[in-house]
Structure formats: structure tokens, C-alpha cells
Amino acid sequence: MNIQIFGKNKCFDTKKAQRWFKERGIKFQMIDLAQKGMSKGELDSVVRAVGGLDALIDEKSRGYASLAYLAYDEDRKEKLLEDGTLMKTPVVRNGRQATVGYCPEVWEKWE
């Protein structure tokens, strides 16, 4: 398993996800979206895995208004790549599989 957790350091669900993998002895890589963000390829892979761009967008984020008025998915993707804090967290990837939010019932099936 090659687990990547994309999240924000202050996000409660991101911390819960990290704890869930640590308790099971599963190694993971933590990426802080506020500092580093996702590459275009990673974002495309996650969007395919979670069933669309809307599943990734955090309506409660501070910058949501700047994203809400963009009509085209490509423009919205560019905005997400520029500002990772606009994404719901955590985004957990395992190869081509991905989840958004705290989803231990899905992660158990990955083992």
C-alpha cells in the first residue's frame, strides 16, 4: 500500500486519519495542502477516483467565493492547484483509489 494523506495541519479529520493509519502500523506520506498542494496529475487522479470535482471542493473554506463563480471545470481545477486550502480534507490516496473526508470503512477494504 502506498498511502498519501493530503490535508491541513489544523484539520481535525486529517489528524484522525493520520491516527487511524498509525494505529494499524500502515506507513503513509503526509502532504500539507496549505504549503505544498497537489500536482496536476495527482488532482486528475483524485477527481476520477472520487467521482468529480465537486466532491473535492470545500464550501466552508475562506476562498470558496472565488471558486463558486468559475463556470468551467478546468478553471476550477487551476484554482484548486493554486490554493489547496479550498479542498475538503483529508484526501487519502492509495494508488488509483482515493477518498475525501474521514472514511475508515473504505480504508479497511484497502488492506
Contacts in CASP RR format, 6 or more apart in sequence:
PFRMAT RR
TARGET T0000
AUTHOR 0000-0000-0000
METHOD contacts of the structure
MODEL  1
MNIQIFGKNKCFDTKKAQRWFKERGIKFQMIDLAQKGMSKGELDSVVRAV
GGLDALIDEKSRGYASLAYLAYDEDRKEKLLEDGTLMKTPVVRNGRQATV
GYCPEVWEKWE
1 26 0 8 1.000
1 94 0 8 1.000
1 110 0 8 1.000
1 111 0 8 1.000
2 94 0 8 1.000
2 95 0 8 1.000
3 21 0 8 1.000
3 26 0 8 1.000
3 27 0 8 1.000
3 28 0 8 1.000
3 29 0 8 1.000
3 92 0 8 1.000
3 93 0 8 1.000
3 94 0 8 1.000
4 28 0 8 1.000
4 29 0 8 1.000
4 31 0 8 1.000
4 92 0 8 1.000
4 93 0 8 1.000
4 94 0 8 1.000
5 14 0 8 1.000
5 17 0 8 1.000
5 18 0 8 1.000
5 21 0 8 1.000
5 28 0 8 1.000
5 29 0 8 1.000
5 30 0 8 1.000
5 31 0 8 1.000
5 90 0 8 1.000
5 91 0 8 1.000
5 92 0 8 1.000
5 93 0 8 1.000
6 31 0 8 1.000
6 33 0 8 1.000
6 37 0 8 1.000
6 38 0 8 1.000
6 42 0 8 1.000
6 87 0 8 1.000
6 89 0 8 1.000
6 90 0 8 1.000
6 91 0 8 1.000
6 92 0 8 1.000
6 93 0 8 1.000
7 14 0 8 1.000
7 30 0 8 1.000
7 31 0 8 1.000
7 32 0 8 1.000
7 33 0 8 1.000
7 87 0 8 1.000
7 89 0 8 1.000
7 90 0 8 1.000
7 91 0 8 1.000
8 14 0 8 1.000
8 32 0 8 1.000
8 33 0 8 1.000
8 34 0 8 1.000
8 85 0 8 1.000
8 89 0 8 1.000
9 32 0 8 1.000
9 34 0 8 1.000
11 89 0 8 1.000
11 90 0 8 1.000
13 89 0 8 1.000
13 90 0 8 1.000
13 101 0 8 1.000
13 102 0 8 1.000
14 89 0 8 1.000
14 90 0 8 1.000
16 102 0 8 1.000
17 90 0 8 1.000
17 92 0 8 1.000
17 101 0 8 1.000
17 102 0 8 1.000
18 28 0 8 1.000
18 30 0 8 1.000
20 102 0 8 1.000
20 104 0 8 1.000
20 107 0 8 1.000
21 27 0 8 1.000
21 28 0 8 1.000
21 107 0 8 1.000
24 111 0 8 1.000
26 111 0 8 1.000
31 37 0 8 1.000
31 38 0 8 1.000
33 84 0 8 1.000
33 85 0 8 1.000
33 87 0 8 1.000
33 89 0 8 1.000
33 91 0 8 1.000
34 84 0 8 1.000
34 85 0 8 1.000
37 81 0 8 1.000
37 84 0 8 1.000
38 46 0 8 1.000
38 80 0 8 1.000
38 81 0 8 1.000
38 84 0 8 1.000
38 91 0 8 1.000
40 77 0 8 1.000
40 81 0 8 1.000
42 93 0 8 1.000
43 77 0 8 1.000
43 80 0 8 1.000
43 81 0 8 1.000
44 77 0 8 1.000
45 93 0 8 1.000
45 95 0 8 1.000
45 96 0 8 1.000
45 98 0 8 1.000
46 56 0 8 1.000
46 91 0 8 1.000
46 93 0 8 1.000
46 98 0 8 1.000
46 100 0 8 1.000
47 53 0 8 1.000
47 56 0 8 1.000
47 77 0 8 1.000
48 96 0 8 1.000
49 93 0 8 1.000
49 96 0 8 1.000
49 97 0 8 1.000
49 98 0 8 1.000
50 56 0 8 1.000
50 98 0 8 1.000
50 99 0 8 1.000
50 100 0 8 1.000
53 73 0 8 1.000
53 76 0 8 1.000
53 77 0 8 1.000
53 80 0 8 1.000
55 88 0 8 1.000
55 100 0 8 1.000
56 80 0 8 1.000
56 87 0 8 1.000
56 88 0 8 1.000
56 91 0 8 1.000
56 100 0 8 1.000
57 64 0 8 1.000
57 67 0 8 1.000
57 76 0 8 1.000
57 80 0 8 1.000
57 86 0 8 1.000
57 87 0 8 1.000
57 88 0 8 1.000
58 64 0 8 1.000
58 85 0 8 1.000
58 86 0 8 1.000
58 87 0 8 1.000
58 88 0 8 1.000
58 89 0 8 1.000
61 85 0 8 1.000
61 86 0 8 1.000
61 87 0 8 1.000
62 85 0 8 1.000
63 83 0 8 1.000
63 85 0 8 1.000
63 86 0 8 1.000
64 86 0 8 1.000
66 79 0 8 1.000
67 76 0 8 1.000
67 79 0 8 1.000
67 80 0 8 1.000
67 86 0 8 1.000
70 76 0 8 1.000
70 79 0 8 1.000
79 86 0 8 1.000
80 86 0 8 1.000
80 87 0 8 1.000
87 100 0 8 1.000
88 100 0 8 1.000
88 101 0 8 1.000
89 100 0 8 1.000
89 101 0 8 1.000
90 100 0 8 1.000
90 101 0 8 1.000
90 102 0 8 1.000
91 98 0 8 1.000
91 99 0 8 1.000
91 100 0 8 1.000
91 101 0 8 1.000
92 98 0 8 1.000
92 99 0 8 1.000
92 101 0 8 1.000
92 103 0 8 1.000
92 107 0 8 1.000
94 107 0 8 1.000
94 110 0 8 1.000
97 110 0 8 1.000
99 106 0 8 1.000
99 107 0 8 1.000
END
